[in-house]
Every structure is written in structure tokens, then in C-alpha cells.
Amino acid sequence: MRCGKMAAPPPPAAGAPGAWGGVRRRCQRLLYWVPVLFISSILCWSYYAYVTQLCLLTMTNIGEKVVCLVAYHIFFMLFVWSYWKTIFTLPMNPSKEFHLSYSDKESLEREPRGESQQEVLRRAAKDLPIYTRTMSGAIRYCDRCHLVKPDRCHHCSVCDKCILKMDHHCPWVNNCVGFSNYKFFLLFLAYSLLYCLFIAATDLQYFIKFWTNGLPDTQAKFHIMFLFFAAAMFSVSLSSLFGYHCWLVSKNKSTLEVFRAPIFRHRTDKNGFSLGFSKNLRQVFGDEKKYWLLPVFSSLGDGCSFPTCLVNQDPEQASTPGGLNSTSKNENHLFPAKPLRESQSHLLTDTPSWSETSAKAEKGKVGMSNPALTMENET
């Protein structure tokens, strides 16, 4: 008998379940782009209505026309640039060191659920900069991606991936908003709000003139009146959303962490990652202020490790929040057992030096207060 390469399996027949599943997934992916196409179509129409119908055909003052056109195109360019970056910046996934090795996967599958599985995960996570736990105190593990979850990482059911510092999955950008594009998302909200406010402000006088029949009925009347309504409506919704995310940045929280506060080894701490307003802002926008208003990546760190108020007490935090194994308000926050990434440690340069003995004592206390607990898979 001649040895040869094994023939590839034939593709599923047209009526096979696998073929219908592939068609359904492709249709779903196309449907996910509908909100993006809607926003893009509104943006294209607003460009035509403002530039052509309002500025070129309705405005009579040349100076006003030039100023409005220049300012409009600046806002338009920044809006489109930040929106584009938010949509097409791929969400960052955990690095290879957080994925279980082949032997650890086999051990996890062989062991019954419970302390034996937790022991496997503790061994895999012993050298990883991980401080958070599940609600039951277990190591955070994703059974779909087969990895130990970094802090602030969550599995997105739409993308079917674990996303670093996941905030939410936004249908309006058809993308997950996380560590890699959160700054772009904030700038998108800011510039879209400025875009709408600018249109509403400069269109208002012509809206009033058309409304009171101060100008003759032309084709521009519909565009100018509807443009004002649309800009005003979007301004209201965008201002509330942008204000909410500004508050999240000031507290160094994600949308998911507002609904479920991060759980550390000793307790739940809703302000666990907050280092004060200035440092919280720098984590998202970076150290160089010249890049803050541009949709270029300048966030600090690698998305896998973050400074916590366990290292540096949050000056904005009035009292110690309660939670799992809560301790007294006068207890000093000690340096965590796991080292921070080099890219994040410079945020903590003003923290007092911690004695080696106290760090060891805390490390021993962590081991004693972490009994056998069942594994909990989070989404």
C-alpha cells in the first residue's frame, strides 16, 4: 500500500447543520455593522447639509462662512479620526504567559472541580501580577480561552475573547471598548459632542429664521431645520454619556466594575484601582500632554497589570470599603505579593518604602486567609 497525505475532509453539504451555522454567523457579523452604517450615513448627510446647504447656499456673510467652514472641518476631522480608531483598533487579549500550558490544561481536566483545580490554577498564577479574585475568592479563570484572567480582564460574549481592561461591548462602534481603544472611545464621545454643539450653535439663527418664515422656502429649509433637531438631540444623549465616562476615568473604574466591584484577596474594594485624579487620568491619556487630544495610543502600561490602592492609598477614598474579610480602617495597605509590570510601577514613585518584613508578613497572611475554594468561571 502506498503512503500518501490524508485527503482533507469534504466541505459540509449545503443543507448540513454546519453550513447553516456558518451562514448564520456571517449574517450576524453583517448585522453588527448596521449601527456603524447608520452613524456613518448620518455623518455624511450632516456634512452635505452643513457645508453645502447652510454655509455655501444660505450664509451671505463671507467672514462667517469662512470661519464656520474652517472650524467645522476641524471638528469633523477629529470626530471621524477618533471614530475610525475606536472601530478598527483591535482589542488587546491577554499575553501568552496567562494561557495555561498543555500540562496544566490536562491536569485541570483530570482533576474534579474544587480545591484540586484551584491548586492547579494557583501554581499557574504564582508568578503572575494578579490581585483580584472571583466572588468566592477563587482564581479568575476563563474556560473558553483557557487562561488565567489578568486583573480587569473579562470575556466578551460577542467577540468570544478575553479583553484586557474591558469596559463594555459597544454596538455603535461594533467593537469592544477596552485597554487598547478606551482613550479613542473617550475622544470619540468628546469630539462628537463638540461637533453636535457647534452645528447646533451656528445653525440656530438660521433655524429660527426658517421657522418664522424670515427666509424664503428653499431646498435648504428642510436640511437646516432637521440638522438643528438632530444636532440638539444627539448633544443631549452624548453629554450624559461623556459625563459618565469622565467620572469613570476620574475614579479609574470601568463600566463593568461599577456594576461589580473588583474583589481583592482580603475584601471587595470599589475604589481598588483608584490612585487619585491625576494618576487616574494619566493611566488613560499617558504622561505626554501633547498627545492627550489626539487619537493616538498613549495609555500607560500593558493592560495586564495595574497599580492598586493596596500599594498607594487613594486620597479620594474617605473610608475603607467593606467586603470580604474586611479589616479595620487603620490597617496599613501593604505592597502586594506579586510584582507590578515595569510599565506601571512609575505611577507609584511617591509611595513610601515598605519594609521587607511587613511585606513577608502580609504575604503569609494572604496564604492563611485563602482556604480551599471552588473555582468560579466569570464572564
ABEGO torsion letter per residue (X at the ends): XBBBBBBBBBBBBAABAAAAAAAAAAAAAAAAAAAAAAAAAAAAAAAAAAAAAAAAAABABAAAAAAAAAAAAAAAAAAAAAAAAAAABBBBBBBAAABBBAAAAAAAAABBBEAAAAAAAAAAAAABBBABBBAAGBBBBBAAAGBBBBBGBBBBAAAGBBBBGBABBBAAAGBBBBAAAAAAAAAAAAAAAAAAAAAAAAAAAAAAAAAAGABBBBAAAAAAAAAAAAAAAAAAAAAAAAAAAAAAAAAGBBAAAAABBBBBAABBBAAAABAEAAAAAAAAAEABAAAAABBBBABBEAGABBBBAAABBBAABABBBBEBGBBBAABBBBBBABBBBAAAAAAAAABBBBBAAAAAAAAAAAAAABBBBBBBBBX
